[in-house]
Amino acid sequence: MSDTRRRVKVYTLNEERQWEDRGTGHVSSAYTETLKGTALTVTAEADGSLLLESKINPNTAYQKQQDTLIVWSEAENYDLALSFQEKAGCDEIWEKICQVQGKDPSVEITQDPIDESEEERFEEMPETGHLVELPPCEPGRLEEIAELVTSVLSSPIRREKLAIALVSTSYIKKLLQLFRTCEEADDREGLHHLYEIVRGVLFLNKATLFEVMFADDCIMDVVGCLEYDPALLQPKRHREFLTKTAKFKEVIPITDSELRQKIHQTYRVQYIQDIILPTQSVFEENFLSTLSSFIFFNKVEIVSMLQVRRYTSADVLEDEKFLTEVFAQLTDEATEDSKRRELVNFFKEFCAFSQTLQPQNRDAFFKTLASLGILPALEIVMGMDDVQVKAAATDIFSYLVEFSPSMVREFVMQEPQQADDDVLLINVVIKQMICDSDPELGGAVQLMGLLRTLIDPENMLSPTSKTEKSEFLSFFYKYCMHVLTAPLLANTAEEDQDLTEGAAKVNPVCPDNFQTAQLLALILELLTFCVEHHTYHIKNYIMTKDLLRRVLTLMNSKHTFLALCALRFMRRIIGLKDEYYNRYIMKGNLFEPVINALLDNGTRYNLLNSAIIELFEFIKVEDIKSLIAHIVDNFYKALESIEYVQTFKGLKGRYEQEKERQSRGLSRYRRDARSFEEDEDMWLNEDEEEEDVADAGLDKCKSDYGKFMESEKVKESQDKENQPKRTTSGSFKFTFSHSAGAANAANGSKPPPSASSSGAKPAAPPSGQTARTGLVGLVDYPDDEDEEENDEEEQSPRKRPRLGS
């Protein structure tokens, strides 16, 4: 149907009392055989499907609002609304509804909503009893008027009758005139009564009253009445804020007076709801639902007016040359900071308002912004120093990622590959996450979520590009992964051997402060996501960079949450049950820092203890034979004294069973260990050229990160403690001062002599392991604990015995 008069949007009110858009179509009214009566029918303009079929019930209360809305309820908790594109269409359907119900089309509501509990009482009243007689609007009668308004709030029928009386007699404007008189005379008692009256009128929850109260000539006086709360010693200054402090930033000239008026009205009504009125939870549920609906439909109308003007040559908004100029100003270094801030905030507000559009219109909106260059503009703006501009740009970027991750990925991969990878949009986002100055890293958390969306293979199934997943992940690991892991690698730097002096020299690293630990935890969370979803790419990166070894140095961090993040990373790797990963772990002896952390944890029964036990329990239950053999051969002497769980004895049992099967020739087919090594060496050498390219970028990123965190090092340089020396063998030392034997002693079991604190020796690393040196700036070694912590350890509660499996 081409008749735009009957073009409507269908809305329903959800359980959270928010209007949901059900689609756009064309409405008609005709007799329907299935419903045995005249019905309103809306067919979708996209595919002709039926959006709504609602019989016009003679007893249903239909309400006409704002000239283009018809609202009604079909059940106790099922409200419907039709939003018309044109007033003429709304009037036409309204006349049809009134015709069926036998009402005058000039009314705003077709039925009086009478509660069953009050219906009989009103039927017994005299004929004139339903009329609400308003006192004369005089200063001496204000208290009486306030009591009248307050008394009707508990009764729906009396609220309706009072609303009709207020509108029909133009009583609101008389009250506001009286307000101006009282304010000039500084009549505080009268002003306090007017506050109660105006607040009560708002709580009548009637759209017809809102249209009068929020008109240009009345709304500021309404705000003025609400300044004189009797509970306050001094009145608020809301009008001063709205007229002087709050400025309308007209980045793009708006010549339409109706649109300007609607924008001003929406802002002021939103201010009344959010700032002036008390929290809704204090009052009856849905007491101000109509006010929320008034604001919502105003926003829909504003965006619709802007969207409609997109197709008219007269409106400046649709001049693409002008919008191009706006983007040019946004990215021009010569643009003043205040002007740039206004431009970014304009696009942020525009994107926020666009969320009220139906899906197809919202898609067109974001595609228009993309075609005009919003992503290149954000790439420049997010790299600027202005905190407010970067925050607003991040919000806009989040709207774009939520709308279409594929669009963002396509733009990133089409960027010209320059020598400096820092200019890439994703690298700009990563660096902003790394350099977040907020102590709580609120911005970093938001950006990490956006990065996770972008690298999630689940949304890389674009029908237009079958190779999107492989192409983008290859791009990401080649140009961006080294930027993401730079803080992690910088804070787990190994020692450099000073050949001239023969002394170990520690690389400068960031102090192990809380903010740095939080950042590393976010990075580890993202890397853990990659392990679960990226298989080949992340496997190649972990093994070529020896990343797991670097991560596991964080097991000794004084921040337990960071140690748990490192452990979770290893747990995800082992959970894949990939033999290449298993060989890598065994060859590097990477269980050693985990077992050290378990033993150093001592008798503490905490999350770290449980998480480590669960790791070994998983290996036992899943019967990962290569890891079981490695653990028992190299670490069982240190672990056999742990008897409060049966995990390690179970590992030993599995190990013995496998040896027995092998001796009987009943073991399952196993590949020769040498074949694994040969395959692994061949695989790891495939990407040497790619690794060299990434290393060049990594060195620069480390340098940038070091400069950013230099101020942090200065802050903690005075408190820096001497790091303990690593053992001459270069390996982790086993610490038995808080050994498993102590835990068993607390539970009443006697540790075997081999696990005593005086006789135990560190397990020898496997023959394939190369000796390594390295000291970590982020770790907190047990030897460095202060006396207070030692005292706390000595008094820690005993471990509760747990059921073994």
VOGU-3710 file (C-alpha; in Angstrom, 3 decimals, decimal comma):
1> msdtrrrvkv> 0,000/0,000/0,000  1,484/3,314/-1,046  -0,783/5,513/1,123  1,634/7,071/3,648  -1,269/8,343/5,753  -1,827/4,848/7,090  1,843/3,964/7,522  2,369/3,048/11,186  4,771/1,481/13,644  3,386/-1,117/16,043
11> ytlneerqwe> 4,637/-1,026/19,651  3,994/-3,296/22,628  4,841/-2,603/26,273  7,151/-5,255/27,748  7,455/-6,462/31,338  10,045/-3,759/32,109  7,454/-1,171/30,995  9,518/-0,270/27,937  8,013/0,083/24,459  9,281/-2,469/21,934
21> drgtghvssa> 9,099/-1,881/18,185  7,223/-4,755/16,498  7,625/-3,481/12,945  6,348/-1,018/10,352  3,338/-1,551/8,105  0,024/-0,150/6,916  -3,132/-0,135/9,033  -6,678/-0,713/7,894  -10,039/-1,114/9,620  -12,671/-3,491/8,285
31> ytetlkgtal> -15,095/-6,201/9,344  -13,265/-9,464/10,094  -15,181/-12,717/9,929  -12,852/-14,574/12,286  -13,231/-11,940/15,015  -16,922/-11,278/14,299  -16,474/-7,516/14,273  -14,544/-4,519/13,014  -10,815/-4,910/13,608  -7,590/-2,953/13,213
41> tvtaeadgsl> -5,215/-4,845/10,938  -1,565/-3,980/10,287  0,333/-5,729/7,487  4,136/-5,460/7,317  5,442/-3,302/4,501  8,508/-5,534/4,079  6,898/-8,916/3,419  3,146/-8,431/3,827  2,985/-10,540/6,987  0,382/-9,808/9,644
51> lleskinpnt> 1,778/-7,615/12,419  -1,479/-6,924/14,264  -5,114/-7,949/14,173  -7,117/-6,405/17,004  -10,895/-6,263/17,288  -12,295/-2,840/18,236  -14,018/-3,773/21,475  -16,904/-1,434/22,467  -15,664/-1,427/26,087  -11,931/-0,929/25,435
61> ayqkqqdtli> -10,471/2,476/26,355  -8,583/3,866/23,347  -6,488/6,986/23,923  -5,210/9,440/21,339  -1,890/11,133/22,181  0,283/13,781/20,518  -1,889/13,773/17,325  -0,097/10,710/15,892  -0,466/8,024/18,609  -3,295/5,673/19,523
71> vwseaenydl> -2,752/3,630/22,706  -4,923/0,925/24,299  -4,792/-2,188/26,483  -6,068/-5,573/25,322  -5,309/-7,385/28,558  -4,182/-6,557/32,073  -0,507/-6,568/31,106  -0,661/-6,176/27,320  -0,549/-2,592/26,048  -0,439/-1,667/22,360
81> alsfqekagc> 0,348/1,537/20,475  0,139/2,646/16,855  2,485/5,476/15,863  1,312/7,096/12,604  3,601/8,767/10,100  0,980/11,431/9,385  -1,658/13,097/11,536  -4,320/12,595/8,853  -3,970/8,825/9,060  -4,255/8,895/12,843
91> deiwekicqv> -7,430/11,021/12,641  -8,955/8,636/10,096  -8,441/5,524/12,237  -9,504/7,414/15,381  -12,813/8,342/13,723  -13,382/4,682/12,843  -12,742/3,605/16,455  -15,085/6,295/17,789  -17,717/5,262/15,214  -17,653/1,651/16,425
101> qgkdpsveit> -17,870/2,736/20,081  -20,423/5,490/19,415  -18,159/8,285/20,665  -17,463/11,813/19,514  -14,126/11,878/17,604  -13,198/15,088/19,408  -12,534/13,183/22,674  -9,016/12,109/23,604  -10,117/8,887/25,349  -13,099/6,753/24,406
111> qdpideseee> -13,852/5,075/27,755  -13,591/5,895/31,436  -11,408/3,233/33,143  -13,589/2,320/36,150  -12,321/-0,164/38,711  -14,782/-2,944/39,527  -14,406/-2,072/43,204  -15,599/1,494/42,544  -18,144/0,870/39,796  -21,101/0,194/42,111
121> rfeempetgh> -20,236/3,171/44,302  -20,249/5,523/41,332  -23,515/4,079/40,008  -25,194/5,000/43,326  -23,983/8,603/43,177  -26,243/11,397/41,934  -26,052/12,250/38,257  -23,665/15,121/38,929  -21,537/13,077/41,324  -19,026/12,112/38,643
131> lvelppcepg> -18,005/15,729/38,079  -14,965/17,053/39,941  -15,595/20,569/41,131  -12,363/22,514/41,260  -11,931/25,290/43,834  -11,337/28,795/42,485  -7,704/29,305/41,495  -6,837/31,829/44,211  -3,899/32,108/46,643  -6,125/31,422/49,633
141> rleeiaelvt> -7,413/28,162/48,141  -4,046/26,583/47,286  -4,050/24,302/50,327  -7,524/23,035/49,400  -6,429/22,409/45,801  -3,320/20,516/46,999  -5,442/18,264/49,244  -7,822/17,569/46,350  -5,047/16,560/43,977  -3,372/14,354/46,582
151> svlsspirre> -6,632/12,638/47,555  -7,452/11,366/44,063  -4,108/9,590/43,436  -5,282/6,312/44,973  -8,323/6,039/42,676  -7,963/5,531/38,889  -11,474/6,821/38,150  -11,002/9,962/40,248  -7,623/10,583/38,614  -9,301/10,389/35,216
161> klaialvsts> -12,130/12,737/36,214  -9,714/15,264/37,704  -7,553/15,167/34,566  -10,587/15,886/32,373  -11,605/18,781/34,610  -8,086/20,275/34,598  -7,871/20,165/30,806  -11,395/21,368/30,069  -11,133/24,445/32,286  -7,534/25,413/31,341
171> yikkllqlfr> -6,815/25,101/35,057  -3,121/24,318/34,573  -2,376/27,688/33,000  -4,269/29,437/35,783  -2,160/27,630/38,378  1,053/28,602/36,615  -0,050/32,226/36,482  -0,687/32,007/40,208  2,830/30,583/40,648  4,359/33,663/39,053
181> tceeaddreg> 2,342/35,848/41,402  3,403/33,903/44,507  7,056/33,922/43,457  7,058/37,668/42,923  5,529/38,116/46,400  7,929/35,499/47,869  4,943/33,597/49,296  6,774/30,485/50,458  3,677/28,786/51,866  1,833/29,217/48,592
191> lhhlyeivrg> 4,879/28,034/46,629  5,091/24,891/48,772  1,426/24,146/48,046  2,038/24,669/44,339  4,892/22,135/44,498  2,488/19,534/45,906  -0,140/20,416/43,292  2,150/20,211/40,269  3,809/17,007/41,470  0,363/15,490/42,042
201> vlflnkatlf> -0,784/16,513/38,558  2,276/14,763/37,092  1,371/11,631/39,054  -2,071/11,644/37,451  -0,109/9,999/34,624  -2,177/11,502/31,795  -0,746/12,345/28,387  -3,328/15,089/27,789  -2,011/16,940/30,852  1,609/16,433/29,783
211> evmfaddcim> 0,916/18,050/26,415  -0,300/21,176/28,229  2,347/21,222/30,959  5,295/20,585/28,629  4,355/23,164/26,018  6,903/25,926/25,426  4,890/28,547/27,319  4,370/26,354/30,406  7,264/23,953/30,960  9,655/26,392/32,654
221> dvvgcleydp> 6,933/27,433/35,119  6,295/23,745/35,837  10,016/23,335/36,584  9,810/26,458/38,768  6,987/24,977/40,849  9,045/21,829/41,384  11,935/23,895/42,801  10,010/24,694/45,988  10,082/21,345/47,771  8,817/21,886/51,363
231> allqpkrhre> 11,449/19,399/52,598  14,284/21,706/51,485  15,475/24,790/53,340  16,338/26,559/50,095  14,730/26,053/46,691  16,645/24,313/43,943  17,791/26,223/40,865  16,649/23,959/38,078  15,535/26,796/35,791  18,912/28,465/36,114
241> fltktakfke> 20,587/25,237/35,048  18,265/24,684/32,086  18,511/28,251/30,785  22,112/29,190/31,593  24,245/26,144/32,311  22,769/23,659/29,823  23,648/24,806/26,317  22,142/23,475/23,107  25,139/22,429/21,005  23,979/22,939/17,436
251> vipitdselr> 26,879/21,353/15,580  24,712/20,919/12,509  22,317/23,858/11,884  18,664/22,880/12,351  16,359/25,309/10,595  13,107/23,430/11,268  11,471/25,160/14,238  9,253/22,148/14,979  12,284/19,862/15,229  14,146/22,313/17,446
261> qkihqtyrvq> 11,126/22,616/19,726  10,823/18,828/19,984  14,514/18,469/20,895  14,276/21,145/23,600  11,072/19,645/24,998  12,537/16,129/25,149  15,643/17,307/26,988  13,633/19,260/29,564  11,108/16,471/30,178  13,978/13,975/30,543
271> yiqdiilptq> 15,525/16,353/33,089  12,245/16,472/35,033  12,039/12,691/35,104  15,688/11,957/35,921  16,675/14,887/38,138  13,672/16,609/39,663  11,179/13,847/40,395  11,905/11,278/43,144  13,029/7,779/42,249  10,115/5,825/40,841
281> svfeenflst> 10,708/2,851/43,103  9,510/4,965/46,023  6,057/5,182/44,503  3,469/2,842/43,125  4,642/0,663/40,259  4,212/2,266/36,838  3,076/5,550/38,433  4,919/7,557/35,770  4,742/5,060/32,896  3,006/7,568/30,637
291> lssfiffnkv> 5,821/10,057/31,210  8,361/7,430/30,081  6,231/6,721/27,022  6,000/10,456/26,278  9,811/10,725/26,240  10,263/7,535/24,215  7,881/8,565/21,450  9,404/12,029/21,367  12,803/10,435/20,648  11,298/8,233/17,960
301> eivsmlqvrr> 9,741/11,292/16,352  13,026/13,250/16,450  15,018/10,484/14,749  12,182/9,915/12,281  12,129/13,609/11,378  15,878/13,533/10,792  15,590/10,330/8,774  12,761/11,702/6,644  14,869/14,738/5,839  17,571/12,469/4,525
311> ytsadvlede> 15,554/12,115/1,358  14,835/15,830/0,831  17,358/18,057/-0,852  16,274/21,091/1,161  17,647/19,883/4,476  21,265/20,543/5,280  21,529/17,207/7,103  21,261/15,417/3,803  24,012/17,352/2,144  26,728/14,702/2,096
321> kfltevfaql> 29,314/17,351/1,310  28,421/19,035/4,553  28,740/15,805/6,578  32,057/15,161/4,875  33,156/18,591/6,055  32,013/17,709/9,566  34,201/14,592/9,526  37,068/16,665/8,156  36,742/19,107/11,063  36,633/16,186/13,470
331> tdeatedskr> 40,007/14,877/12,308  41,736/18,185/11,549  44,512/18,911/14,043  43,748/22,635/13,702  40,215/22,166/15,065  39,825/23,580/18,564  39,424/21,027/21,335  36,043/22,411/22,388  34,712/22,208/18,811  35,991/18,649/18,380
341> relvnffkef> 34,392/17,652/21,671  31,050/19,015/20,440  31,352/17,141/17,143  32,109/13,812/18,812  29,322/14,265/21,358  26,891/15,057/18,534  27,626/11,759/16,797  27,455/9,934/20,116  23,977/11,348/20,828  22,892/10,645/17,271
351> cafsqtlqpq> 23,988/7,008/17,591  22,207/6,696/20,948  18,954/8,093/19,522  19,221/5,716/16,567  18,608/2,786/18,938  14,907/3,729/18,882  14,743/3,015/15,133  13,445/-0,246/13,760  16,175/-2,637/12,555  16,108/-1,860/8,830
361> nrdaffktla> 16,249/1,895/9,429  19,004/1,475/12,005  21,017/-0,558/9,505  20,655/2,175/6,892  21,705/4,781/9,447  24,985/3,044/10,352  25,754/2,197/6,732  25,414/5,900/5,900  27,859/6,818/8,681  30,281/4,133/7,487
371> slgilpalei> 30,145/5,344/3,886  30,908/8,897/5,029  34,052/7,794/6,892  33,130/7,366/10,546  35,740/4,612/11,087  38,765/6,547/9,727  37,629/9,510/11,814  37,409/7,378/14,961  40,862/5,965/14,237  42,311/9,473/14,479
381> vmgmddvqvk> 40,117/10,759/17,311  40,736/7,753/19,594  44,465/8,419/19,379  44,133/11,988/20,705  44,974/13,075/24,233  41,585/14,575/25,174  40,050/12,123/27,664  36,454/13,225/27,014  36,858/12,962/23,250  38,377/9,471/23,536
391> aaatdifsyl> 35,564/8,314/25,855  32,861/9,561/23,462  34,690/8,037/20,488  34,851/4,708/22,339  31,072/4,796/22,833  30,545/5,451/19,114  32,927/2,608/18,276  30,942/0,284/20,557  27,735/1,133/18,647  29,481/0,277/15,363
401> vefspsmvre> 30,922/-3,013/16,650  27,554/-4,006/18,069  25,887/-3,158/14,738  28,324/-5,019/12,479  31,652/-6,529/13,593  32,214/-7,649/9,989  32,043/-4,054/8,762  34,744/-3,035/11,238  36,919/-6,035/10,356  36,574/-5,320/6,647
411> fvmqepqqad> 37,685/-1,720/7,169  40,686/-2,787/9,254  41,922/-5,280/6,673  41,537/-2,734/3,875  43,736/-0,193/5,621  47,012/0,452/3,791  49,757/-1,575/5,429  52,313/0,944/6,576  55,673/0,387/8,211  54,258/1,565/11,507
421> ddvllinvvi> 51,467/-0,778/12,638  50,450/1,651/15,384  48,130/3,504/12,997  45,852/0,475/12,525  42,455/0,963/14,145  42,599/-2,229/16,232  46,076/-1,319/17,460  44,800/2,132/18,419  42,038/0,428/20,411  44,515/-1,966/22,064
431> kqmicdsdpe> 46,896/0,846/23,018  44,031/2,860/24,498  43,086/-0,198/26,562  46,689/-0,623/27,734  47,133/3,059/28,560  43,827/3,563/30,385  44,519/6,036/33,185  41,423/5,067/35,195  42,553/3,229/38,369  39,618/0,845/37,989
441> lggavqlmgl> 40,306/0,363/34,234  36,665/0,970/33,349  37,507/2,006/29,801  39,914/-0,905/29,381  37,209/-3,392/30,349  34,839/-1,893/27,758  37,498/-1,985/25,036  38,461/-5,555/25,930  34,837/-6,577/25,379  34,848/-4,897/21,953
451> lrtlidpenm> 38,096/-6,646/20,990  36,622/-9,947/22,086  33,630/-9,363/19,814  35,885/-8,521/16,881  38,030/-11,659/17,205  35,136/-14,010/17,995  34,908/-16,605/15,180  31,212/-17,105/15,969  30,337/-13,805/14,248  32,762/-14,307/11,339
461> lsptskteks> 30,322/-16,386/9,308  29,565/-13,656/6,806  27,619/-14,997/3,802  29,438/-12,546/1,525  32,910/-13,678/2,543  33,610/-17,352/3,160  37,237/-16,659/4,046  36,623/-13,858/6,548  37,648/-15,957/9,554  40,994/-17,186/8,205
471> eflsffykyc> 41,903/-13,838/6,600  41,118/-11,711/9,633  42,771/-14,026/12,177  45,920/-14,182/10,050  45,867/-10,387/9,868  45,284/-10,030/13,624  48,094/-12,359/14,670  50,524/-10,801/12,211  49,874/-7,104/12,882  48,086/-6,815/16,248
481> mhvltaplla> 48,876/-9,684/18,616  52,339/-8,362/19,495  50,746/-5,059/20,583  48,253/-6,875/22,816  50,887/-9,034/24,511  53,516/-6,274/24,873  52,624/-5,427/28,527  52,594/-9,113/29,409  55,991/-9,760/27,872  57,418/-6,529/29,302
491> ntaeedqdlt> 56,337/-7,481/32,833  57,695/-11,016/32,620  61,076/-10,072/31,114  63,950/-12,468/31,650  67,380/-11,613/32,977  70,165/-10,493/30,673  73,633/-11,825/31,375  76,194/-9,019/31,592  79,249/-10,602/29,990  81,656/-7,823/31,016
501> egaakvnpvc> 80,897/-7,970/34,705  79,590/-11,518/34,873  76,577/-10,392/36,879  72,898/-10,921/36,227  71,179/-7,704/35,176  67,421/-7,442/35,378  65,538/-5,700/32,579  63,446/-2,708/33,674  59,913/-3,887/34,343  56,739/-2,236/35,590
511> pdnfqtaqll> 56,143/-2,562/39,339  53,661/-5,158/40,475  51,017/-2,605/41,386  47,288/-3,242/41,403  46,505/-1,357/38,188  49,175/-3,229/36,245  47,940/-6,539/37,648  44,406/-5,688/36,544  45,631/-4,895/33,035  47,565/-8,166/32,802
521> alilelltfc> 44,468/-10,033/34,021  42,413/-8,477/31,198  45,038/-9,451/28,628  45,166/-13,007/29,981  41,381/-13,219/29,811  41,513/-12,289/26,131  44,348/-14,751/25,460  42,388/-17,497/27,224  39,471/-16,724/24,894  41,860/-17,085/21,955
531> vehhtyhikn> 43,038/-20,506/23,206  39,438/-21,704/23,263  38,423/-20,357/19,855  41,465/-19,827/17,589  43,252/-23,219/17,690  46,040/-23,028/15,087  46,888/-19,312/15,226  47,164/-19,059/19,001  48,973/-22,405/19,215  51,611/-21,173/16,814
541> yimtkdllrr> 51,975/-17,903/18,750  52,260/-19,589/22,151  54,962/-21,989/21,028  57,042/-19,563/18,980  57,011/-16,967/21,772  57,227/-19,515/24,613  54,243/-17,603/25,954  53,025/-20,101/28,539  56,370/-19,999/30,363  56,136/-16,208/30,565
551> vltlmnskht> 52,543/-16,367/31,781  53,324/-18,904/34,493  55,869/-16,575/36,090  52,801/-14,652/37,256  51,890/-17,602/39,491  54,144/-15,956/42,069  52,416/-12,573/41,905  51,275/-11,156/45,215  47,878/-10,568/43,555  46,026/-13,871/43,813
561> flalcalrfm> 43,538/-12,955/41,077  46,441/-12,559/38,632  47,919/-15,932/39,627  44,495/-17,477/39,036  44,309/-15,883/35,582  47,686/-17,421/34,701  46,520/-20,799/35,994  43,254/-20,513/34,043  45,264/-19,896/30,874  47,206/-23,121/31,395
571> rriiglkdey> 44,016/-24,999/32,339  42,383/-24,045/29,027  45,442/-25,267/27,127  45,465/-28,621/28,933  41,695/-28,852/28,509  42,152/-29,057/24,732  43,984/-32,388/25,217  46,233/-31,492/22,298  49,374/-33,643/22,261  51,442/-30,842/20,713
581> ynryimkgnl> 50,591/-28,618/23,673  51,362/-31,497/26,043  54,792/-32,035/24,492  55,476/-28,294/24,758  54,536/-28,302/28,468  56,661/-31,347/29,240  59,661/-30,152/27,274  59,609/-26,825/29,086  58,938/-28,383/32,512  56,021/-25,942/32,859
591> fepvinalld> 54,308/-27,790/35,704  57,106/-26,668/38,016  55,793/-23,114/38,765  52,293/-24,539/39,313  53,532/-27,110/41,812  55,701/-24,485/43,510  52,602/-22,316/43,919  50,710/-25,271/45,423  53,470/-26,011/47,922  54,041/-22,344/48,778
601> ngtrynllns> 50,320/-21,954/49,430  50,875/-24,244/52,383  47,961/-24,967/54,689  45,735/-22,278/53,223  42,467/-23,734/51,955  41,618/-21,139/49,305  40,621/-20,714/45,666  44,188/-21,014/44,409  44,586/-24,350/46,158  41,291/-25,675/44,774
611> aiielfefik> 42,033/-24,495/41,234  45,449/-26,220/41,158  43,989/-29,437/42,574  41,248/-29,305/39,905  43,886/-29,019/37,174  45,564/-32,244/38,245  42,198/-33,900/38,870  41,240/-33,169/35,256  44,450/-34,771/34,004  43,708/-37,854/36,105
621> vediksliah> 40,033/-38,183/35,118  40,728/-37,627/31,414  43,653/-40,077/31,642  46,121/-37,890/29,720  48,875/-40,489/29,778  51,802/-38,355/28,629  51,166/-35,709/31,302  50,518/-38,285/34,006  53,846/-39,954/33,287  55,639/-36,576/33,272
631> ivdnfykale> 54,110/-35,495/36,589  54,788/-38,762/38,384  58,334/-39,096/37,049  59,388/-35,576/37,956  57,231/-34,331/40,830  55,667/-37,232/42,709  58,212/-37,161/45,537  57,182/-33,562/46,255  53,458/-34,355/45,996  53,082/-37,806/47,570
641> sieyvqtfkg> 52,699/-36,334/51,041  49,466/-34,531/50,027  46,792/-36,795/51,441  43,846/-34,466/52,086  42,793/-35,316/48,503  43,437/-38,537/46,596  44,297/-36,771/43,341  48,035/-37,406/43,375  47,750/-40,951/44,626  45,259/-41,455/41,815
651> lkgryeqeke> 47,788/-40,127/39,308  50,345/-42,570/40,676  47,811/-45,370/40,352  47,089/-44,521/36,719  50,803/-44,353/36,056  51,395/-47,800/37,590  48,466/-49,287/35,658  49,851/-47,960/32,368  53,316/-49,341/33,152  51,789/-52,703/33,950
661> rqsrglsryr> 49,845/-52,703/30,693  53,004/-51,840/28,805  54,890/-54,636/30,478  52,166/-57,065/29,458  52,126/-55,701/25,915  48,522/-54,527/26,332  49,134/-50,800/26,036  47,364/-48,905/23,331  49,219/-47,772/20,213  51,423/-44,773/21,008
671> rdarsfeede> 53,474/-42,725/18,628  57,234/-42,616/19,013  58,284/-39,585/21,015  60,805/-38,731/18,321  58,062/-38,365/15,722  56,387/-35,783/17,943  59,616/-33,846/18,262  60,252/-33,956/14,526  56,714/-32,816/13,712  56,916/-30,070/16,302
681> dmwlnedeee> 60,252/-28,744/15,033  58,996/-28,775/11,445  55,790/-26,948/12,441  57,492/-24,321/14,574  59,934/-23,478/11,771  57,164/-22,784/9,262  56,532/-19,235/10,434  60,033/-17,992/11,253  59,749/-15,184/8,719  56,428/-14,067/10,213
691> edvadagldk> 57,951/-14,182/13,702  60,777/-11,858/12,627  58,244/-9,306/11,378  56,285/-9,486/14,640  59,461/-9,181/16,734  60,322/-5,886/15,048  56,932/-4,483/16,000  57,165/-5,958/19,490  60,400/-4,141/20,291  58,823/-0,804/19,411
701> cksdygkfme> 55,640/-1,576/21,334  57,688/-2,542/24,398  59,484/0,782/24,139  56,210/2,726/23,908  54,760/0,805/26,815  57,901/1,382/28,876  57,654/5,132/28,318  54,013/5,175/29,365  54,658/3,264/32,586  57,858/5,149/33,483
711> sekvkesqdk> 55,954/7,328/35,905  54,759/4,216/37,740  58,352/3,051/38,238  59,339/6,388/39,740  56,471/6,143/42,245  57,578/2,768/43,548  61,345/3,074/43,182  61,707/4,121/46,810  59,854/1,012/48,002  61,550/-1,432/45,689
721> enqpkrttsg> 62,911/-4,503/47,448  65,899/-6,595/46,488  64,801/-9,557/44,399  65,968/-12,994/45,561  68,645/-14,713/43,525  67,670/-17,608/41,346  69,360/-20,928/41,985  72,504/-21,701/40,059  70,675/-24,292/38,013  68,439/-21,563/36,646
731> sfkftfshsa> 65,266/-23,457/37,516  62,444/-22,734/39,954  63,265/-23,747/43,459  60,876/-25,915/45,443  59,950/-24,277/48,727  59,037/-26,684/51,471  58,713/-24,219/54,343  54,974/-24,392/53,667  55,048/-27,891/52,284  52,254/-30,362/51,827
741> gaanaangsk> 53,601/-32,184/54,853  52,565/-29,268/57,043  49,054/-29,512/55,697  48,900/-33,212/56,436  50,292/-32,640/59,918  47,421/-30,265/60,545  45,061/-33,057/59,515  46,703/-35,607/61,743  48,649/-37,573/59,122  52,391/-38,085/59,308
751> pppsasssga> 54,403/-37,019/56,293  56,928/-39,473/54,917  60,613/-38,720/55,493  61,153/-37,895/51,805  58,923/-34,824/52,081  60,485/-33,285/55,197  61,638/-29,726/55,036  65,264/-30,643/55,688  65,707/-33,543/53,314  63,715/-32,638/50,267
761> kpaappsgqt> 65,472/-31,709/47,040  64,086/-30,093/43,948  63,110/-32,514/41,249  65,506/-32,594/38,336  64,176/-31,133/35,129  63,693/-33,482/32,187  66,637/-34,124/29,943  65,088/-32,167/27,076  64,832/-28,938/29,068  67,353/-26,206/28,524
771> artglvglvd> 68,570/-24,242/31,498  67,064/-20,770/31,595  67,657/-17,693/33,625  65,112/-15,054/34,400  63,796/-12,932/37,175  60,299/-11,538/37,098  59,504/-8,047/38,265  55,864/-8,801/38,942  56,312/-11,738/41,288  56,260/-11,879/45,031
781> ypddedeeen> 58,616/-14,612/46,240  57,790/-16,416/49,483  61,160/-15,424/50,978  60,151/-11,749/50,753  57,012/-12,024/52,859  56,950/-9,709/55,847  56,529/-10,783/59,431  52,842/-9,925/59,453  52,128/-12,311/56,626  54,187/-15,045/58,280
791> deeeqsprkr> 52,159/-14,650/61,454  48,981/-14,871/59,445  50,224/-18,038/57,781  51,037/-19,692/61,077  47,524/-19,033/62,326  45,773/-20,015/59,064  42,927/-22,519/59,483  43,500/-26,159/58,825  42,492/-27,558/55,491  39,208/-29,407/55,670
801> prlgs> 39,468/-33,017/54,513  37,810/-33,426/51,132  36,472/-36,525/49,473  38,950/-38,062/47,075  37,817/-39,434/43,773
//
